[in-house]
Amino acid sequence: MAAEQGAVAAVNGDFFDIDESQHPGVQATGATSGPAVRAGRPLKGAVPDGQRFGWPLPQGGSTEDVFGVGVDGLARTGRLTLQGHIRTSHGTLPLRGLNQYALPVGSIGVFTPRWGEVSRARAVCGTDDHRAAPCTRDTYEVTVRHGIVRSASSTPGAGRIPEGSLVLLGREAGAEALHALTPGMAVRVDYRLASSSRTAFAFALGAHPIVEHGRSFPGLDRVVAEPRSAVGIARGGHVMRLLSTDGREGTSSGLTVSELAGLLAAMGCDTGAYLDGGGSATLATRDHAGHLVVRNALDHGEERKVPNGVAVYSR
């Protein structure tokens, strides 16, 4: 990823939908659990907390938690909450999903061309509290092209969504509401990721705060040691530290989340957030010859395909 984008350094990003063995016949999407913003534009929203992959959220944590850089150029953490509507001549419906591998029970989500080609079937599996719960069959999908309803289906589809098109997918009550959208009807879909910060994010991805005001969060796990990737913020957002640790390979046992938080605090970070770890933990930088080199010991010595990351560029 870093090589394709011309970065001088990069670290892996958010937890993601990596395994769907609990839902036979359903394909893992590879989509991240948290929200994402790129070039100031929303890419996706957060899945319900109970649908998240990865370590247990700390007390008060949410899948809406993010790390990013604001339009002011300062690094920060925050939360991004999806706000959206589907507007027709018959009224307005709430939108509660954006390119997500899991939709809240009873809701409607929108999928854009940025979703890719993977099936949308996973989005109607599980519940808000239990990721492994069965998939619902009470679904309905509507394709909108250039603001006009073109087609509908009782099952989630797959394949690339053409530019100028959107797919609305509902489950339970959301599916019932979508039945009112018939071919030829004009539809307007609007959405935004509302930030808890006063400053909008230029880019952001899911990350879970473990250090605040230079101190570790209370109640962080002190038992399970793994490879970990994290980001730290210092000097009021003017300094960003990217970190990935060893573990599982060689002599390193990895770090617990509590130890990771302590390390970030010891490095002078006022704020710190945990990214994904385990086999995803990867940090790469360019060497003196300009080649990108992985700097940490990878699980089984192999890079894992991950959906996003944090990259550093030089002009």
N, C-alpha and C positions, 0 to 999 in steps of 0.2 A: 504493500500500500504506500509506504513511504517512498519507495523507488518510483512508482508510477506517478506520484504527485510532486516529485522533485524536492522532497523535504530533506533537511539535514539531520533530523532526529525525529523519533516518534515512539509512542507507547500505546499499548492496547487500551480500548475504552470500556464501554458498559457491559454488564451481564446481558445474555441474550438467550433466545429460544434455541437450545442446542439438542434437546432430546424429547421425542414424543412417544416413547415406548409405552406410556400409560394410555395412549389413544391409538389403538391398532388401526392401521390404514391411513393415519393422518401424518402428513409430512411436516417435519420441523422447518420453520420458516427462516431461521437465522436472524430474525429481527430482534432489536434490542428491547429491553424491558422499559427503559426510561424514555423521556422526551429527547428530541434532537432538533437543533437549529443549525443551519449552515448559511453563511452569507446573509444573515439576518432574516432568513425565511424558515418557517416551520417545516420540518420534514415528517415528524411523527409525534404522537402523544404518548403518555405513560399508560401501561396496562394497569388493571386493578392490583392493589398491593398483594392480594392472595395469589395472583397469577405470576408473580415475579420469580425468575430463576436467581440462584446465588445464595449467599449466606443470609441468615435471618436479619431483618432490618433492626437497627437499634431503636430503643424506645423513642417514640415521636418521629421516626423516620418514615419516608414515603417514596414510592416509585417516581414521584414528581421531582425529587431532589436532583439537582444538576450542578455541574461545574462548567464554567465557560469564561469567555472574555466579552466584556460589554463593548458597545459601540464607542465608548470612551477609551478603549485600549487597556482597561484594567481587568485583571483576573478576579473572579468572584464566584461564590456559590449562591444558590437560590433555589426557587421552585418555579416550575412552569406548568400551568394548569390550562387544559384545553377548554376553549369557549367557542361554540359554533352553533349554527342554525341551518335548517333546511326550510326555505321559504317557497310557498306555492300560493296560488290564488285561493286555496282552501284554508290556508293558515300556516303556522310555523311549527316545526318539529325540532326538538333539541338534538344536537350532534354531540356524541360522547366518545367518539373514537376517530383517530387519524392514523392510517397506516400502521395499525396495531395488530400483533398476533393474538390478542385477547380483547374482546369487547365486554363491558359491564353487562350483567344480566338485564334483559329487557330494553337494551339500548339500540341505537343506530350508529354505525361508523362509516367513514368515507375512506376510500382507497384511491390514490392518485397514481399517475404513471410512475412515480418514484417508488412505488411498492415493488415493482419488478414482475417476474413471471410466476412466482410460487403461488400455490393454491391458497385461497382465502379460507379454507375449511377450518383451519386451526382457530380462527377468530371466534368461533361459536362453541368452543370446548371449554370445560371447566366452569367455575363460578367465581364470584368476586372474592371468595374466601378459600377456595380449594382448587388448585391448579389441575389436579388429577381427576376431578369430577367428569362424568361422561359428557360427550358433545350433545347439544340439543338438536332435535330435528325440526324444531319450530323456527324456521329461518325464511328469509325472503331477500332477494337481491335485485336492485334496479340499476340499470346502466343509463347514465346521462351524458349526452354529447352536445357540446356547445349550448348548454342550458336547456336542452329538451330531452325528456324521457324517451329512450329509444327501445328498450326491451326490459323484460323482467324474468326472474327465475326463482323457483322455490328452493334452490340449493346454491351454496357458494361456488363461485367459479374459479378459474385459473387462467394463466396466460397474461401476456403483456397488455396493459391498458394504454390505448393510443393517446397521444397528446390531444388535448381538447376534450377528453372524456374523463368521467369520474364513475366510480361504482359505489353505490350505497348498499350496505349490508346490515340487516336488522335481525335480532334474535328475540324470541318471545314477544313482548309487547311492542318492541321496535319493529319486528317483522309484520305484525298486524297493522301498524301505522303505515308502513310502506306500501301496503296493498292499495292505498288511496292514490298512489302515484301511477298513473296510466300512460301508455305511449302517446306522445304528442303534447303532454303537459309541460308547461314551462316551469323550471325549477332553478332556484338560485341557492348555492351552497357557499356559506362564508364561515371562516374559522380563524382563530388566532391562538397563540400560546401566551397567556397572560403571565407576566413575570412578577414574582414577589419583590423584585428589586425595582427601584425607580428608573434604572438604566436598562434599556433593552440589550439583549444578548446579540452579539455579532455571530458567535457560535456557542453551542452548548451541547452537552451530552450527559446521560445519566451517571451520577456519581454520588456517593453517600458520605455525608460529613462525619468525621471521626475526631476532628480537632476544632476547637472554637476558642478564640481569645487566648491562643497559645497553650491550651490545656486539652487533654484527652477527654472525650465523652465518657460519662460514667456507664458502667455495665457492659463494656465491650468484652468480647470473648477472650479469655486468657488460656484456652486449652488447645484449640486446633491450630497447628502451625502449617502454613502452606506458602507457596510462592505468591507474592502480592504485588499488584501495581497500584500506585496512588499518585495523587497530585497535591502539592502544597502551595500555599499562597503566603507571601511575605511582603513587608514594606508597603502595606496598603494596596496591594494588588499590582505593584510595579514589578514584582519578582514572582515567577512561577517555577516550581521545582517538580520535575517528573521523575518518578522513582519506580523501579521494578526490582524485586528481590529474587534470589535463588530459592531453591527448595525442591524436594523430591529427588534431585539428582546430586551425585557427589556427596560431600560431607555436610551440606547445609540442610537443616531441618525446616527452613522457612521461618515465617513469623506468624504469631497470632495477630488478630486485629488490634488487640490492646498494645502489643509490642510495636506494630506498625504506626499506630497513633503516637506512641512515645517517641519513635524515631523522627517522625515529622516535626513534633514539638521541639526535639533536641536540635533539629536543623534550623530552628528559628522561624518556623512557619506559624503564623497567627491562625490560619485556617488550613485544614487538611481534609481530603476526601478520598475514600476507597473506590477504586475502579474494579475491574474484574481481576481474578487471580487464577490459581491452579494452572492448568495447561494453557490458558490464554495469556498468562503474564509474559510479556515480551517488550524489551526496550532495544531500539536500534539507533545507532548514530553513524555518521560518516567518519571514515578514518582519514589519515593524512593524504592518502591517494584518491580520496573522493568516493570510496566504495562504502555502501551501507553494511554495517556489521552488527549482528545481534550481540548484546553485551551481557545478558544474563544467561544462566544455564537453563535451557528449555526442558520441559517435561518430555522425557523420551528423546530429547535432542531434536525435536521437530516443531516447526511453527504450526500453530493452529489457525485456521481461517476464522477471522473475527469480523464483525460487521462495521465497526468504526474505531476510531482512535484519536489521539491528540498529537498533532504534528507541529514541528517548529521549522520555520523557513528563514533563509537569509537572503537579503537583497544584494 
